[in-house]
Structures are given as C-alpha cells and as structure tokens.
C-alpha cells in the first residue's frame, strides 16, 4: 500500500510524519473513535478526480461522532473542502480512498465518553479493489453474530465495534473464503464483515432492513436508487433467512471499499449459475459510470477535486 505524504491533523494539513498520537490516547485504549470511508475516482478522459458523495458521507460521520458525545466543529461542507485540499496536496491521478477519523484524544485512563477532548484526522491513499475478485467472491456464514443496536450502535461507524468485523473477516479468510455474512441476534442475515448485502430471487431484489443491525450504507442507498431509476426494480427490505440465500438467483455485497462484488458461492452452495449474473453486471456498469462522473443525471453525487491544475 502506498504511503500518503500529508494528513489533516490537529487543524492543519501537515506532512504525514507529523500526524502522531501518544500511546496514552484514550481512543487507542477504549476504541472511542469513529471513522468514515470515502472514495475518489480518477477519470482519465477528463483528467479529473471525482469525490463520491462527500456530503452524505460527512453527514453520517457527524452522526457517528455524536453517538460518542463528540461535537465536531466542522460542517459536512467544511470537511469536504478539507478533503479536496488534502487531495490537491497529494496530487493523485488514480483511484483513492479517504479515511476521516474523529477520536477521543485526551491522554487519560478511564472508561467514559464525557469530559474528554477530541480531534479530527484525515488522510488519503491510492486504493484499488478491496476484494481481489469483485466479479465472483465466495462467502461463508460467520460463527460470530452482528453487534446489536442495544450493545453498540451498528448504524454508526464506531471504531471499537469493528473488532466484531475483524473477527468475522479473519475467521472467513482463515477458512479459505473471501468474506463472511453475519447473522443478527434474530438469526437473519445482517450484512458482511464490512459491506451491505443484497440478493435477487424470483425477479425481486431483496436486502435486509435498517432494523437488522446494519450500517445504513451510502453505497447501499446508491444501489437502491440505481436499481429503481435506471433498471426499473424496486428493492424489498425485509428479513432474510440464511438458507434463503442458497435459493437465490444472484447476490452481491456493496460498500465504499467493496464497491459492488458478486457472490457466486455461499458455504460452498452455488448461487445461481455460479458466475456473476446479468443484474449485478448491469448494476456494476452503472455504478462505475456514476462514480467516474460519466452520467450527467448523477453529477450531483460527485465533486471534482482539481481545477485546471492541482493546487500545491
């Protein structure tokens, strides 16, 4: 993985080497931090880097921070502008991943969220596929259950909660799978280790509802919109049983990192034909057109990073 040259840290864009925290930092000990993940996509024909849905990401980021009693002093618009400035400093001409992180920065021992200082940090790195084979991944069902809303709020990207995702992902990887699907406390499919889940069955597109302890994903919302507006398909949000997936015609994961990845087997059961199906193929085509700024009707979702020349 390439190393970035700069970070937004303690209120300024600084060389990445200066973006350091103490081992006494509260967030390091207790997971008292929240993060976001954004992508920017390089359009070589236009010589432009497009940031995808930044305001939506930062609105959710602020909501995650508020769950930890962090009052971010930056509006979504201001954080978008910081990211654009940071990307201009980096001068990337390739697809990029941006990681904002808000964290309890006070150097203190004690389990709590109140009466603690907080800080915002952001960095960006060149980034390709999160999963090696997005056109066909093999998943398993995890032995771990999804964190419950009455334990750690799953609709926030809370750093401590991602130990649940890490356990899920590592279990799947060590067992030879690309990723895992996680069941909620009721035994229904929630999502993957760090992605939302959809399936296609009998001509219907189905996804778990927001009350199934899922992250309310921005890519999930994007897929629902594209399926409705471009493909004429209404997505049904309802609980999904584990074995129902085995009878699906198609299935896929979606998320900022994952993008859109077709599921071709689940616990060694072939999904549909065992290859990426026509619906996921078309959805991926539309999605990548959108994020590269190629569809005028969705230009409001992308923000150009560079003017005529990158700002240094």
N, C-alpha and C positions, 0 to 999 in steps of 0.2 A: 504494500500500500504506500502510495506517495505521501510524503510529509508536507503539510502546509507550511507556508512561510510566515503567515500572520494569524492573529486571533483578535477578536474583540474581547477585552479583559479589563475589568475594573474601570469601565467608562471610556476606553480608548482602543484604537487599533494599534497593536504592538507586535513586534517580532514574536513568533510562536515560542521562542525560548524564554521569553519573559512571562508567559502565562502559566504561572506555577501557584500551587496551593500548598499549605502546610499539612503534614501528616496529622495535625490536631484538628483539622477542619471537620466540623460537625457532620456534614453530608457524607464524608468518607466512612464514618463510623456507623451511621444510622440510616443511610440511604435517603436522607432528607433532601431530595433534589427532584427536579422534573426536567424533562427534555422534550425536544421536538426533532423531527427529521424532515428536511425539505430536499427536493432535487432541483437542479437546474440542468437544462438540456441544450447541447450545442447544435445549432442549425448551421451547417457549413455553407449551404447555398446563400443564406442571408448574412453570414459572418456574424452571427449573434448568439448569445447565451440567454436562454429564456428560463426565468424562475417560475416554477409552477405553483399556483395558488398560495402565494405567501401570506396574504391577509387571513385566509381561512386557517392556515397553519398557526399563525401567531395568535389568533383569537382562541383557538383551542389551547395553545401554550399558556396563555394568561389564565385560562380556566384551570389548567393543571396546577399552576403556581398557587392559585387561590385555595385549592384543596389543601395545600401545605401552609396556609396562612402567610403567603408571600404576596405582597402588593407590588407588582412590577411597576417601576416608574417610567415605563416605555409603552407607548401605544403600539398596536399592530403596524401602523404606518411607519412609525419611527424605527421599529425593528426591521421592517422590510428595507428601509433606506440604509440601515447599518449593514445588512447583508449585501446589498448591492455595492456599497462602498468597499466592503471586505473582498467581494469577488473581483472588483476592479483592481484592488491592490494585488490580488493573486494573478489576475490576467489569464485565467483558464480558458482554453479553447477546446474543451472536452466536457462530457457529461460529468456532473459534480454533485456531491452530497453535502448538505449543510447541516451542522449539528449545533443548535442553541441549547444551552444548559443553564438553568437557574438553580441555585443551591444555597443551603444554609452555610454561610462562610465563616461564622464565628468559630474561634478556636476554643472549644469548651467541651467538657464531658457532662452529659446529662440528657436523658431521653425526654424530649419535648419538641414542640414546634413554635411556641410563643416566646417572645422576648429574645429573638435571635436575629443577627444581621444576615443579609442575603446579597448575592451578587449574580450578575449575568455574564456568561461567557459564550462566544460563538466562534466556530472555526469551520472551514470548508476544505474538502479533499476531492480529487478526481475519483470517480466511482463508476464502475460498470454494473454488471449483474450481481445481485446479492446471492441468488441461486445459480448454480453453474448451467443448468439446463432448464430454462424457463418454459420451453416448448413441451416438456414432459417430465414431471417430477413424481417420485414415489414417496408416499407418506404412510405413516403408521398412526395408531391411536396411542396417545401417551398414557402412562400409568398415573401421571400427575393430573389433578383437577385444576381448572382455571380459578384464579383468585376470585373470591366472592365480593360483591359490592358492599357487603356488611363487614368485610375484613379490611381490604384495601381497595379503594375505588378504581375499578378497571377502566373506566372511561377517561381517566387521567393517565398521562404517561409519567408515572411515578417511578423513579429510579429503583427504589427498594423492591417494588413489585416485580421488576424484571428478573429477579432471581428465579421466579416461577417460570418465566420464559426460557431462561438459561438452562434450568434443569430439564425442561421439555425438549429443547433443541439438542442438548448433549446426549440425552437418552436415545433420541431418534438417530443421531449421527453415529453413535457407537454401535447401534443395531443395524447400520447399513442403509438407512433411509435419508432422504433429502430434508424432510421436515416431519413434524407431527401435528395431528389435530388433537385439541384438548377439549374434554367434556366439561360442562358446567356442573354445579352441585346437584342439579336435577337429572344429570345423565344425558343431556342433549349436547350436540356439537356447539361449541362456542366459537373458537377460531383456531388458527395455527399458533406456533410459538410467537410469531410477531407479524401476523397478517390476518386479514379477514377472509372468510370462506364463502363461496357460492357453489351451488350445484344446479344442473339442468336435468329435469326429469319430466318426461311426457310433455315436452314442449314448454314447460314452465321453468323460469329462473327463480331459485329459492335461496334465501340467505337467513342466518339466524337474526332474531330481532335484537334491538338495543338492550332489552332487559335480560339477555342471555349472557351477561357479564362480558360483553365485547368492548373493544375500543371503537368509538364511533369514527371510523376511518374516513379520511378525506378522499383517498383513492376509492374506497367503498362507495362514497357518495358520487364520485366521478363515474364509476361503472354503472351505478343505478341510473344516472342521468343519460349516459350514452346509450344504454340499453333501451331506455324509453324513447328518447328523442331521435336517435339515429337508426335504431333497429326495431322500433315498434313493439318492445317487450316490456311488460310491467313486472317488476320484481316482487315476489311474495315474501314477506318477512314473517317467519314462523319457526317454532322449534323443529329441529331436525334430529331424528334418531340416528344412532351410529350405523346400523345395518342398512338404513335407507340409502346411504351413500353407495353401498355396493350395487344398488339397482339404478344408479344414476346414469344418464347418457353422457354427461360431461361434468367436470368440476374444475374449479380453479381457486387460487389464492390471489389476493391483491393487497397492496400496501405501497408506501413510498419506496421502501427498499426493495421489496419483492417485485414491484410493478404488477404485471399480471402473469401468473405462472400456471400452466395447465397441469392438473393432477391426472396421471394416467393409471396409477395403481394405488390402492389403499389396503394396507395389511395383505399385500400380495393378491388382492382381488382386482381384476382388470376393470377399469372404469370405461364404459362404452366400448370403443374399438381398441382401447389401449394406446391410442395416439391422440394428440391434440385435435379436438373436434372443430366443426365449422363455426359454431357460435364463438368459442374462445378465440379462434383465429381471426375472425372479423372484429371482435372487441379489441384485441391487441393492436390490430391495424389502426383502428380509430384512435385508440389511446395514444399511440406513439405519434400519430399526426397531430393530435391536440397538444401534447406536451412540447412538441417542437415548433409550435406556433403556425402550423400549416393549415388549420381550419379556421377561417375568419369568424365563424359563428361562436367560437370559443376563445377568441383572442383576449377576452376579459379575464381569463384564467391564467394568462402568462404575462410576466413582466420582463421586458428587455433589460438586460444588465448594462450593456455597453452603448455609449453614444457612438460617434464616428470612430473614436479611438479610446481604448481603455484608459481610465483615469489612474494616474500613478501618484 
